[in-house]
Amino acid sequence: MRYSTRIVLMLALVGCGPLPSERVPDLVGRVDFGPQRSAQATLGEVASYATVSIIDAATSQSVSTALTDSSGAFVFSFNTWKPSTTATYYLEAIKGLKSNQAGNAAVRLRTIGKYADGVWQTITRDTVVISRSTTALSLLASLKGFNAVPPQTLLSTVQSGVADPTLTPATPDTFNPTGTGLTKALYQQAFNNVDTVMASDRDPMGEIALSSDGGTEIPYLLSVAAPTVTYVEPSAAPVGGSLTVYGSHFSESTDGNLLTFPGGGSVHPTTAQRNRLVLSVPVGAQSGRVLLQSTGGTASFDVTIIPDIGGQYTGN
C-alpha cells in the first residue's frame, strides 16, 4: 500500500525573557507516518524509536540527535550545543526497518532548516514538517548544489497538507518555486521518485540522482536501469500518427514515461511495456531528437514529422 510519510516538528520556547544568555528553546516534535503500511515495515515499527538528527550541511556532521518514543514523539534540548544563526542544517529522520535486522533497509527523510531570532525556519511554513515533499526539495538542492539552489531560498516555500491542483497528478503539498532556481515540474518528478522508493521501503536519500539529457535535468532512480531505445516504427509520422518505440527498461506505467518532441509537444504513451511504447505524435511536434524520460533515467531518438498538406500525408 502506498503511504503518506510525514514527520511533524513543533517548536516550544522554554525559559524567561529574551536575554542574550537565554538557552536555545527546545525543539519538540513527533514522527507521523500516516496510513498503515503493507511492505517490510508497519506503522509502529517506523514511528517507534527512530533517530532524528540535526546535521550541519557544511560539514555533514551530526551535531545533535534525539530518539522518538513508542508514540513517535521526540524532544531536542540544547543544553551544551547551540545552533549557529549563520549555518544551514538538515533535519533528518532515519529508521532501520524490521527492528534493524540485517538485510533490511534504513529509510531517511529530510528537510532544510536555519535557526535565527529564537525560532527554527524550514522548508514548510508555520510548522516544521519533514515529509516526502521536503525530502524531494532537499535532494534537489543537494544534487544541484547550494550555489544553484541556495538553501535559504527554499525556506517557507511549501504549504504542507494543501494539494497543488496545478500539477497532474496533484502533489499533497504546494511548492512555490519563486526565487529557488527550481520548477514545479522538477519538484514533482523528484517527489514522485521519493514516493516510489518509499512505497517499497527503500531509502530515497541513497537511491535518487540527477541526470541531464540535452540540457534537461531529470531526477531518476539509481536502483532502476536507464532506458535504451533500439529503434522506432515508423521512422516518420504526422501529428496524430502512431509511433512504436522499441528498447528496454521502460516504465510499465504510462505515466512513468514522458516523451518530449522538438517544438515543445509532450505526450505519455497509450501503451507501456518494458520493451515497447506506443504513442501518438502530439500537436506541435517537429522533426528532430525526442527526449524520453522514464523511471530509471532518460534516452533519446530521432524522428521525422511528416507535414500535413491539405489533410493528406503518406506514411511508411
C-alpha positions, 0 to 999 in steps of 0.5 A: 500500500502506498503511504503518506510519510510525514514527520511533524516538528513543533517548536516550544520556547522554554525559559524567561525573557529574551536575554542574550544568555537565554538557552536555545528553546527546545525543539519538540516534535513527533514522527507521523507516518500516516496510513498503515503500511503493507511492505517490510515495515508497519506503522509502529515499527517506523514511528517507534524509536527512530533517530532524528538528527540535526546535521550541519550541511557544511560539514555533514556532521551530526551535531545533535540527535534525539530518539522518538518514543513508542508514540513517535514523539521526540524532544531536542534540548540544547543544553551544551550545543547551540545552533549557529544563526549563520549555518544551514542544517538538515533535519533528518529522520532515519529508521532501520526497518524490521527492528534493524535486522540485517538485510533490511533497509534504513529509510531517511527523510529530510528537510532544510532548516536555519535557526535565527531570532529564537525560532527554527525556519524550514522548508514548510511554513508555520510548522516544521514538517519533514515529509516526502515533499521536503525530502524531494526539495532537499535532494534537489538542492543537494544534487544541484548544489547550494550555489544553484539552489541556495538553501535559504531560498527554499525556506517557507516555500511549501504549504504542507497538507494543501494539494497543488491542483496545478500539477497532474497528478496533484502533489499533497503539498504546494511548492512555490518555486519563486526565487529557488532556481527550481520548477514545479515540474522538477519538484514533482518528478523528484517527489514522485521518485521519493514516493516510489522508493518509499512505497517499497521501503527503500531509502530515497536519500541513497537511491535518487540522482540527477541526470541531464539529457540535452540540457534537461535535468531529470531526477531518476532512480539509481536502483532502476536501469536507464532506458535504451531505445533500439529503434522506432516504427515508423521512422516518420509520422504526422501529428496524430500518427502512431509511433512504436518505440522499441528498447528496454527498461521502460516504465510499465506505467504510462505515466512513468514515461514522458516523451518530449518532441522538438517544438515543445509537444509532450505526450505519455504513451497509450501503451507501456511495456518494458520493451515497447511504447506506443504513442501518438505524435502530439500537436506541435511536434517537429522533426528532430531528437525526442527526449524520453524520460522514464523511471530509471533515467532518460534516452533519446531518438530521432524522428521525422514529422511528416507535414500535413498538406491539405489533410493528406500525408503518406506514411511508411 
